[in-house]
Amino acid sequence: MSSDPKVKTIAVLGGTGREGSGLVLRWAQGGYRVLIGSRDAARAVAKAGELNAVIGEDVIRGLDNVDAAREADMVVLAVPYAAHEDILRSVADVVQGKILVDVTVPIQPPAIRTVYVPEGNAASLEAQALLGDGVRVVAAFHNVSASHLPDLAQGVNCDVLVCSDDADAKNEVFQLVEAIAGTRAVDAGPLANAVAVEALTPVLMYISKRYKVAGAGIRITGLE
Ligand SMILES: NC(=O)c1ccc[n+]([C@@H]2O[C@H](COP(=O)([O-])OP(=O)(O)OC[C@H]3O[C@@H](n4cnc5c(N)ncnc54)[C@H](OP(=O)(O)O)[C@@H]3O)[C@@H](O)[C@H]2O)c1
């Protein structure tokens, strides 16, 4: 973990799922206190126990989504797009004044490898519109496949494109990216650019299937 991170406690709503639990593990390994949020607190508690056993420390706790979001300094949302609006509505009050990192990819099953642009153009733009100006929404981690997260002995070979209309919020999320070994944060511009970042994920899923690889990712060239 960086020496003095502004963010001490991160809640991951949907932290029982594939992407969310992998991020929880990586951030716990990076020294953060992490709260798993779930629709069912008991499921979150069970997952927290499982992941604490992997880390070998008691740094992860399980709560229901609203309590997790209320207790955290920063809230990460990693739920299926179909549940995105409902979960945002349920935590809208308790996330005011905070940063919300949206990892949700707008996918319309069964066409999971075809780009789907939702009515609000991007899930994260819809989140910002729903939550209002009191919440700084940051779009990030969409292109990091869950398949690379659980094996803590391996770095994650992927750039993380970060979009937000708030420069300070973007910098705080850069710290979360840097806490995951192997990843690199890339400032990808305003939240409007999340349309392209979110849309990349079904393209990467297509590529993974086509070339029979687990979790294709991205690297931006020319930055070295
Ligand atoms: N998997 C990846 O490689 C990957 C990569 C980048 C981005 N993403 C995005 O991250 C989000 C989560 O993906 P995932 O693969 O982690 O999904 P997942 O394994 O299905 O987990 C999603 C979690 O969301 C919660 N949830 C809340 N409402 C739900 C509902 N109506 N139906 C199902 N689950 C619900 C569930 O937790 P509770 O039941 O405990 O509430 C569940 O554990 C998606 O938007 C996905 O596109 C995924």
PDBQT file of the ligand as one rigid body, heavy atoms in Angstrom, charges set to zero:
ROOT
HETATM    1  N1  LIG A 301     -16.022 -11.117 -14.385  1.00  0.00    +0.000 N 
HETATM    2  C1  LIG A 301     -15.160 -10.309 -15.000  1.00  0.00    +0.000 C 
HETATM    3  O1  LIG A 301     -14.110 -10.754 -15.521  1.00  0.00    +0.000 OA
HETATM    4  C2  LIG A 301     -15.417  -8.829 -15.062  1.00  0.00    +0.000 A 
HETATM    5  C3  LIG A 301     -14.412  -7.977 -15.512  1.00  0.00    +0.000 A 
HETATM    6  C4  LIG A 301     -14.647  -6.595 -15.536  1.00  0.00    +0.000 A 
HETATM    7  C5  LIG A 301     -15.893  -6.108 -15.165  1.00  0.00    +0.000 A 
HETATM    8  N2  LIG A 301     -16.869  -6.976 -14.760  1.00  0.00    +0.000 N 
HETATM    9  C6  LIG A 301     -18.164  -6.425 -14.386  1.00  0.00    +0.000 C 
HETATM   10  O2  LIG A 301     -18.281  -6.504 -12.983  1.00  0.00    +0.000 OA
HETATM   11  C7  LIG A 301     -19.647  -6.752 -12.630  1.00  0.00    +0.000 C 
HETATM   12  C8  LIG A 301     -19.721  -8.036 -11.801  1.00  0.00    +0.000 C 
HETATM   13  O3  LIG A 301     -19.291  -9.109 -12.590  1.00  0.00    +0.000 OA
HETATM   14  P1  LIG A 301     -19.022 -10.536 -11.959  1.00  0.00    +0.000 P 
HETATM   15  O4  LIG A 301     -18.421 -11.368 -13.027  1.00  0.00    +0.000 OA
HETATM   16  O5  LIG A 301     -18.306 -10.393 -10.670  1.00  0.00    +0.000 OA
HETATM   17  O6  LIG A 301     -20.506 -11.034 -11.659  1.00  0.00    +0.000 OA
HETATM   18  P2  LIG A 301     -20.999 -12.122 -10.596  1.00  0.00    +0.000 P 
HETATM   19  O7  LIG A 301     -19.915 -13.079 -10.272  1.00  0.00    +0.000 OA
HETATM   20  O8  LIG A 301     -22.280 -12.589 -11.122  1.00  0.00    +0.000 OA
HETATM   21  O9  LIG A 301     -21.176 -11.289  -9.245  1.00  0.00    +0.000 OA
HETATM   22  C9  LIG A 301     -21.981 -10.225  -9.138  1.00  0.00    +0.000 C 
HETATM   23  C10 LIG A 301     -22.374 -10.020  -7.702  1.00  0.00    +0.000 C 
HETATM   24  O10 LIG A 301     -23.346  -8.995  -7.792  1.00  0.00    +0.000 OA
HETATM   25  C11 LIG A 301     -24.331  -9.218  -6.822  1.00  0.00    +0.000 C 
HETATM   26  N3  LIG A 301     -25.687  -8.977  -7.362  1.00  0.00    +0.000 N 
HETATM   27  C12 LIG A 301     -26.476  -7.963  -7.011  1.00  0.00    +0.000 A 
HETATM   28  N4  LIG A 301     -27.634  -8.014  -7.667  1.00  0.00    +0.000 NA
HETATM   29  C13 LIG A 301     -27.596  -9.099  -8.452  1.00  0.00    +0.000 A 
HETATM   30  C14 LIG A 301     -28.511  -9.683  -9.357  1.00  0.00    +0.000 A 
HETATM   31  N5  LIG A 301     -29.725  -9.156  -9.603  1.00  0.00    +0.000 N 
HETATM   32  N6  LIG A 301     -28.137 -10.817  -9.978  1.00  0.00    +0.000 NA
HETATM   33  C15 LIG A 301     -26.937 -11.357  -9.742  1.00  0.00    +0.000 A 
HETATM   34  N7  LIG A 301     -26.016 -10.832  -8.897  1.00  0.00    +0.000 NA
HETATM   35  C16 LIG A 301     -26.355  -9.715  -8.242  1.00  0.00    +0.000 A 
HETATM   36  C17 LIG A 301     -24.192 -10.629  -6.317  1.00  0.00    +0.000 C 
HETATM   37  O11 LIG A 301     -23.864 -10.499  -4.945  1.00  0.00    +0.000 OA
HETATM   38  P3  LIG A 301     -24.925 -10.829  -3.795  1.00  0.00    +0.000 P 
HETATM   39  O12 LIG A 301     -25.767 -11.974  -4.292  1.00  0.00    +0.000 OA
HETATM   40  O13 LIG A 301     -24.027 -11.222  -2.681  1.00  0.00    +0.000 OA
HETATM   41  O14 LIG A 301     -25.695  -9.569  -3.573  1.00  0.00    +0.000 OA
HETATM   42  C18 LIG A 301     -23.042 -11.222  -7.085  1.00  0.00    +0.000 C 
HETATM   43  O15 LIG A 301     -22.129 -11.944  -6.283  1.00  0.00    +0.000 OA
HETATM   44  C19 LIG A 301     -20.421  -6.858 -13.945  1.00  0.00    +0.000 C 
HETATM   45  O16 LIG A 301     -20.974  -5.614 -14.278  1.00  0.00    +0.000 OA
HETATM   46  C20 LIG A 301     -19.328  -7.228 -14.931  1.00  0.00    +0.000 C 
HETATM   47  O17 LIG A 301     -19.653  -6.855 -16.255  1.00  0.00    +0.000 OA
HETATM   48  C21 LIG A 301     -16.662  -8.312 -14.676  1.00  0.00    +0.000 A 
ENDROOT
TORSDOF 0
